[in-house]
């Protein structure tokens, strides 16, 4: 199996700029979901809400029999993503 292009990005709340996750992102597309097994550092209480402003930023969903956090568009921004 070929090694994929995986890098660590930080995911922040769009409302208050609080760091939510550090995440191992694979592929070149935008951030749509975060697989729970790839979250390196979780600074939330696990309730998918920002710890500072209480805004919900994702919903729990099963994707391919694995738990994932489906990101709500516009609620987060990322640092460490490649630009085209």
C-alpha positions as CSV (number, residue, x, y, z in Angstrom):
1,X,0.0,0.0,0.0
2,X,1.4,3.4,-1.0
3,X,2.1,6.0,1.6
4,X,-0.4,8.8,1.2
5,X,0.3,12.5,1.5
6,X,-0.6,13.1,5.2
7,X,0.2,16.3,7.1
8,X,-0.8,17.8,10.4
9,X,-3.2,20.7,10.3
10,X,-4.8,22.8,13.0
11,X,-8.5,23.4,13.1
12,X,-9.8,26.6,14.7
13,X,-13.3,28.0,15.5
14,X,-14.3,30.6,12.9
15,X,-16.2,32.7,15.5
16,X,-13.6,33.1,18.3
17,X,-10.3,31.6,16.8
18,X,-9.9,29.0,19.5
19,X,-7.8,25.9,18.6
20,X,-10.2,22.9,18.4
21,X,-8.1,20.1,17.0
22,X,-4.7,19.1,15.6
23,X,-5.5,16.6,12.8
24,X,-3.7,14.3,10.3
25,X,-5.2,15.4,7.0
26,X,-4.8,13.2,3.9
27,X,-5.4,14.1,0.3
28,X,-5.5,17.5,-1.4
29,X,-9.2,18.4,-1.0
30,X,-10.9,20.7,1.4
31,X,-11.8,19.7,5.0
32,X,-15.2,18.0,4.9
33,X,-14.9,15.5,7.8
34,X,-12.4,14.5,10.5
35,X,-12.0,10.8,11.2
36,X,-11.9,10.4,14.9
37,X,-8.9,8.0,14.7
38,X,-6.8,10.8,12.9
39,X,-7.3,13.5,15.6
40,X,-3.9,14.0,17.2
41,X,-4.9,16.5,19.8
42,X,-8.5,17.3,20.9
43,X,-9.1,20.5,22.8
44,X,-12.8,20.2,22.9
45,X,-14.9,18.4,25.5
46,X,-15.9,15.8,22.9
47,X,-19.3,17.4,22.4
48,X,-18.4,18.9,19.0
49,X,-18.8,22.5,20.4
50,X,-16.2,25.1,20.8
51,X,-15.0,25.2,24.4
52,X,-14.8,29.0,24.4
53,X,-18.0,30.2,22.6
54,X,-20.1,27.0,22.6
55,X,-20.7,27.1,18.9
56,X,-21.5,23.7,17.3
57,X,-18.9,23.1,14.6
58,X,-19.5,19.5,13.5
59,X,-21.9,16.5,13.7
60,X,-21.1,12.9,14.6
61,X,-21.5,10.6,11.6
62,X,-20.5,7.0,10.7
63,X,-18.5,7.0,7.4
64,X,-17.4,3.6,6.2
65,X,-18.1,2.0,9.6
66,X,-15.7,4.5,11.2
67,X,-16.8,7.4,13.5
68,X,-16.2,10.8,11.9
69,X,-16.9,14.5,12.7
70,X,-18.7,16.0,9.7
71,X,-17.7,19.7,9.6
72,X,-20.4,22.3,9.3
73,X,-19.4,24.6,6.5
74,X,-18.2,28.0,7.7
75,X,-17.8,27.1,11.3
76,X,-14.1,26.3,11.3
77,X,-10.9,27.5,9.5
78,X,-7.7,25.6,9.1
79,X,-4.0,26.4,9.2
80,X,-1.4,24.1,7.5
81,X,-3.5,23.3,4.4
82,X,-1.8,23.7,1.0
83,X,-3.0,26.4,-1.3
84,X,-3.3,25.9,-5.0
